[in-house]
Amino acid sequence: MADTEASKALVQRYLEAFRTFDPDVYFPFLAENPTYMAGMNIRQGRDAFKRNTDAGKLLYPRPEEARNEIIATIAEGDWVAVLLKRFAPTNKVDDYENLYGMFFEIRDGKIQTQVELMDFRVSTDKFDLSVLGTDF
């Protein structure tokens, strides 16, 4: 059985690293071949995470102004769930606010799986998604 308090602490550190959009900062937290899921967009490998943060750089032009308000963190077994509100200026508006459910599978002290769920109606309205092109 996983140490749930250690897993929750790992996820908190990882969330801070991930929001930098810098693979050199967040890659050390990832398993060798992790899975990234945003809704039903499921991708494998570290390149999937980099692709997401590369898009993040376009969508959040001032990442230093973004902040997360953690509402709840729950851990059971190998999984940690985080409910949070994200506030940030985007490439379209200055007042993005959305609710995220994030789930992390921890294996051997590393993030094996990251799942993000959000209200896509809000994000579609608050981002200029055309900057991502057609293959995202």
Residue frames as qw, qx, qy, qz and C-alpha x, y, z in Angstrom:
[[0.000, 0.889, 0.458, 0.000, 0.00, 0.00, 0.00],
 [0.387, 0.548, -0.019, 0.742, 1.29, 3.45, -0.92],
 [0.299, -0.396, -0.425, 0.757, 2.09, 6.06, 1.71],
 [0.168, 0.789, 0.536, 0.250, -0.80, 8.39, 0.96],
 [0.228, -0.919, -0.052, 0.317, 0.67, 11.39, 2.80],
 [0.436, -0.400, 0.498, 0.634, 3.93, 11.05, 0.86],
 [0.354, 0.405, 0.695, 0.477, 1.94, 10.72, -2.37],
 [0.023, 0.923, 0.385, -0.003, -0.06, 13.87, -1.61],
 [0.328, -0.792, 0.191, 0.478, 3.15, 15.78, -0.84],
 [0.472, -0.067, 0.633, 0.610, 4.71, 14.52, -4.09],
 [0.257, 0.666, 0.616, 0.332, 1.69, 15.72, -6.09],
 [0.127, -0.951, -0.173, 0.222, 1.81, 19.15, -4.42],
 [0.386, -0.583, 0.416, 0.581, 5.49, 19.54, -5.35],
 [0.423, 0.198, 0.721, 0.513, 4.79, 18.26, -8.85],
 [0.180, 0.843, 0.503, 0.065, 1.93, 20.72, -9.41],
 [0.178, -0.895, 0.106, 0.394, 4.28, 23.59, -8.60],
 [0.405, -0.336, 0.638, 0.562, 6.90, 22.18, -10.99],
 [0.400, 0.434, 0.745, 0.310, 4.37, 21.46, -13.75],
 [0.140, 0.913, 0.356, -0.139, 2.99, 24.99, -13.75],
 [0.265, -0.667, 0.342, 0.607, 6.42, 26.31, -14.80],
 [0.772, 0.604, 0.035, -0.194, 5.87, 24.62, -18.21],
 [0.164, 0.750, -0.640, -0.030, 9.59, 23.72, -18.03],
 [0.944, 0.037, -0.315, -0.093, 10.32, 20.02, -18.68],
 [0.473, 0.377, -0.606, 0.517, 13.68, 20.33, -16.90],
 [0.276, -0.330, 0.483, -0.763, 11.73, 21.23, -13.75],
 [0.772, -0.082, 0.252, -0.577, 8.84, 18.72, -13.92],
 [0.758, 0.307, -0.553, -0.161, 10.35, 15.73, -15.81],
 [0.169, 0.326, -0.842, 0.396, 12.14, 14.45, -12.66],
 [0.516, -0.041, 0.536, -0.667, 8.70, 13.82, -11.11],
 [0.796, 0.285, -0.152, -0.513, 7.52, 11.65, -14.02],
 [0.834, -0.102, 0.539, 0.057, 7.82, 7.89, -14.50],
 [0.355, -0.265, 0.657, 0.610, 9.82, 6.69, -17.48],
 [0.054, -0.207, -0.721, -0.659, 6.76, 6.24, -19.74],
 [0.176, 0.316, 0.598, -0.716, 3.90, 8.22, -18.17],
 [0.099, 0.539, 0.748, 0.375, 0.35, 8.69, -19.45],
 [0.053, 0.204, 0.162, -0.964, -1.26, 12.12, -19.87],
 [0.035, 0.528, 0.814, 0.239, -5.03, 12.38, -20.20],
 [0.152, 0.203, 0.155, -0.955, -7.08, 15.53, -20.77],
 [0.737, 0.243, 0.084, -0.625, -10.64, 14.39, -21.16],
 [0.935, 0.154, 0.320, -0.005, -10.50, 11.60, -23.75],
 [0.474, 0.791, -0.370, 0.112, -7.30, 12.99, -25.22],
 [0.848, -0.453, 0.264, 0.075, -4.94, 10.21, -24.05],
 [0.550, 0.726, -0.393, 0.128, -1.25, 10.34, -24.86],
 [0.926, -0.304, -0.026, 0.222, 1.73, 8.26, -23.78],
 [0.738, 0.168, -0.063, 0.650, 5.28, 9.28, -22.88],
 [0.346, -0.540, -0.169, 0.748, 7.10, 12.34, -21.65],
 [0.132, 0.094, 0.435, 0.886, 6.64, 14.01, -25.03],
 [0.210, -0.650, -0.665, -0.303, 2.89, 14.07, -24.31],
 [0.404, -0.735, -0.336, 0.429, 3.56, 16.14, -21.19],
 [0.327, -0.300, 0.218, 0.869, 5.92, 18.45, -23.07],
 [0.041, 0.387, 0.628, 0.674, 3.37, 18.89, -25.83],
 [0.293, -0.775, -0.559, -0.012, 0.83, 19.95, -23.20],
 [0.398, -0.699, -0.121, 0.582, 3.15, 22.47, -21.56],
 [0.289, -0.006, 0.425, 0.858, 4.28, 23.81, -24.95],
 [0.106, -0.618, -0.607, -0.488, 0.59, 24.52, -25.62],
 [0.424, -0.746, -0.418, 0.298, 0.33, 26.01, -22.13],
 [0.397, -0.321, 0.095, 0.855, 3.01, 28.55, -23.03],
 [0.031, 0.263, 0.512, 0.817, 0.80, 29.76, -25.90],
 [0.345, -0.642, -0.620, -0.290, -2.44, 29.74, -23.91],
 [0.508, -0.806, -0.210, 0.219, -1.03, 31.33, -20.74],
 [0.527, 0.676, -0.105, 0.505, 1.26, 34.14, -21.91],
 [0.085, -0.671, 0.429, -0.599, 1.91, 35.30, -18.32],
 [0.754, -0.194, -0.627, 0.005, 2.29, 32.03, -16.37],
 [0.326, 0.074, -0.568, 0.752, 3.83, 33.81, -13.39],
 [0.347, -0.159, 0.145, -0.913, 0.42, 35.43, -12.78],
 [0.706, -0.182, -0.572, -0.375, -1.48, 32.13, -12.75],
 [0.201, -0.324, 0.741, -0.553, -2.50, 30.64, -9.45],
 [0.541, -0.215, -0.782, -0.224, -4.27, 27.56, -8.20],
 [0.467, -0.382, 0.404, -0.687, -6.61, 27.44, -5.24],
 [0.312, 0.027, -0.950, 0.013, -6.56, 23.90, -3.88],
 [0.636, -0.348, -0.055, -0.687, -10.02, 22.95, -2.64],
 [0.870, -0.307, 0.321, -0.213, -9.35, 19.32, -1.68],
 [0.366, 0.513, -0.774, -0.069, -6.64, 16.69, -1.96],
 [0.867, -0.201, 0.306, -0.338, -7.59, 13.07, -1.35],
 [0.276, 0.496, -0.814, -0.121, -5.38, 10.00, -1.60],
 [0.866, -0.122, 0.376, -0.305, -6.24, 6.33, -1.66],
 [0.913, 0.116, 0.317, 0.231, -3.93, 3.53, -2.67],
 [0.584, -0.026, 0.333, 0.739, -1.79, 4.62, -5.63],
 [0.165, 0.648, 0.452, 0.590, -4.05, 7.53, -6.59],
 [0.166, -0.402, -0.320, 0.842, -4.20, 11.17, -5.51],
 [0.144, 0.717, 0.573, 0.369, -7.15, 13.38, -6.48],
 [0.216, -0.287, -0.170, 0.918, -6.95, 17.17, -6.43],
 [0.140, 0.808, 0.545, 0.173, -9.88, 19.52, -6.86],
 [0.361, -0.374, -0.032, 0.854, -8.73, 23.04, -7.65],
 [0.327, 0.902, 0.261, -0.109, -9.70, 26.36, -9.14],
 [0.603, 0.019, 0.245, 0.759, -7.31, 27.84, -11.66],
 [0.097, 0.944, 0.178, -0.261, -7.08, 31.61, -12.09],
 [0.557, -0.211, 0.394, 0.700, -4.96, 33.11, -14.85],
 [0.356, 0.687, -0.151, -0.615, -4.73, 35.61, -17.65],
 [0.767, 0.207, 0.575, 0.198, -4.99, 33.78, -20.98],
 [0.313, -0.046, 0.486, 0.815, -4.14, 34.64, -24.55],
 [0.054, -0.549, -0.621, -0.557, -7.71, 35.95, -24.89],
 [0.410, -0.800, -0.224, -0.377, -8.87, 37.32, -21.51],
 [0.129, 0.530, -0.580, 0.605, -7.39, 38.48, -18.21],
 [0.511, -0.298, 0.463, -0.661, -9.92, 36.72, -15.99],
 [0.672, 0.056, -0.703, -0.226, -9.85, 32.97, -16.65],
 [0.414, -0.300, 0.686, -0.518, -11.31, 30.91, -13.81],
 [0.762, 0.068, -0.517, -0.383, -12.11, 27.22, -14.13],
 [0.737, -0.406, 0.454, -0.293, -12.62, 24.22, -11.90],
 [0.521, 0.449, -0.718, -0.103, -10.28, 21.26, -12.44],
 [0.900, -0.318, 0.262, -0.145, -10.38, 17.69, -11.21],
 [0.398, 0.656, -0.642, 0.009, -6.88, 16.24, -11.41],
 [0.944, -0.259, 0.167, -0.121, -5.97, 12.64, -10.72],
 [0.232, 0.716, -0.658, 0.032, -2.50, 11.22, -10.36],
 [0.987, -0.121, -0.109, 0.005, -1.38, 7.61, -10.26],
 [0.136, -0.810, 0.563, -0.097, 1.83, 7.24, -8.28],
 [0.992, 0.033, -0.097, 0.078, 4.19, 4.31, -8.91],
 [0.799, -0.061, -0.120, 0.586, 7.56, 3.97, -7.23],
 [0.318, -0.636, -0.146, 0.688, 7.46, 7.61, -6.12],
 [0.105, -0.136, 0.449, 0.877, 6.83, 8.97, -9.63],
 [0.553, 0.418, 0.192, -0.695, 3.81, 10.28, -11.54],
 [0.364, 0.047, 0.876, 0.312, 2.73, 7.41, -13.80],
 [0.090, 0.577, 0.692, 0.424, -0.62, 8.86, -14.91],
 [0.024, 0.285, 0.238, -0.928, -2.02, 12.39, -14.91],
 [0.067, 0.571, 0.757, 0.311, -5.69, 12.98, -15.70],
 [0.013, 0.194, 0.166, -0.967, -7.17, 16.46, -16.05],
 [0.026, 0.615, 0.753, 0.232, -10.88, 17.17, -16.23],
 [0.043, -0.275, -0.172, 0.945, -12.30, 20.68, -16.54],
 [0.431, 0.695, 0.475, -0.325, -15.29, 22.51, -17.87],
 [0.477, 0.065, 0.516, 0.709, -14.32, 22.72, -21.53],
 [0.132, 0.838, 0.470, 0.244, -17.15, 25.19, -22.18],
 [0.303, -0.916, 0.008, 0.264, -15.30, 27.70, -20.01],
 [0.532, -0.410, 0.453, 0.587, -11.89, 27.05, -21.55],
 [0.445, 0.437, 0.600, 0.501, -13.24, 27.22, -25.10],
 [0.019, 0.935, 0.325, 0.142, -14.71, 30.64, -24.31],
 [0.375, -0.902, 0.110, 0.182, -11.65, 32.00, -22.47],
 [0.535, -0.387, 0.536, 0.526, -8.80, 30.90, -24.78],
 [0.546, 0.657, -0.288, -0.432, -7.91, 31.63, -28.38],
 [0.820, -0.146, 0.551, 0.047, -7.45, 27.97, -29.29],
 [0.722, 0.692, -0.007, -0.004, -6.53, 28.77, -32.90],
 [0.001, -0.828, 0.560, -0.030, -2.90, 29.22, -31.74],
 [0.652, -0.291, 0.697, -0.058, -2.73, 25.44, -31.23],
 [0.227, 0.319, -0.748, -0.536, -3.35, 24.59, -34.87],
 [0.789, 0.016, -0.228, -0.570, -5.42, 21.67, -36.08],
 [0.724, 0.137, -0.674, 0.056, -3.39, 18.72, -34.81],
 [0.066, -0.368, 0.654, -0.658, -3.58, 19.38, -31.08]]
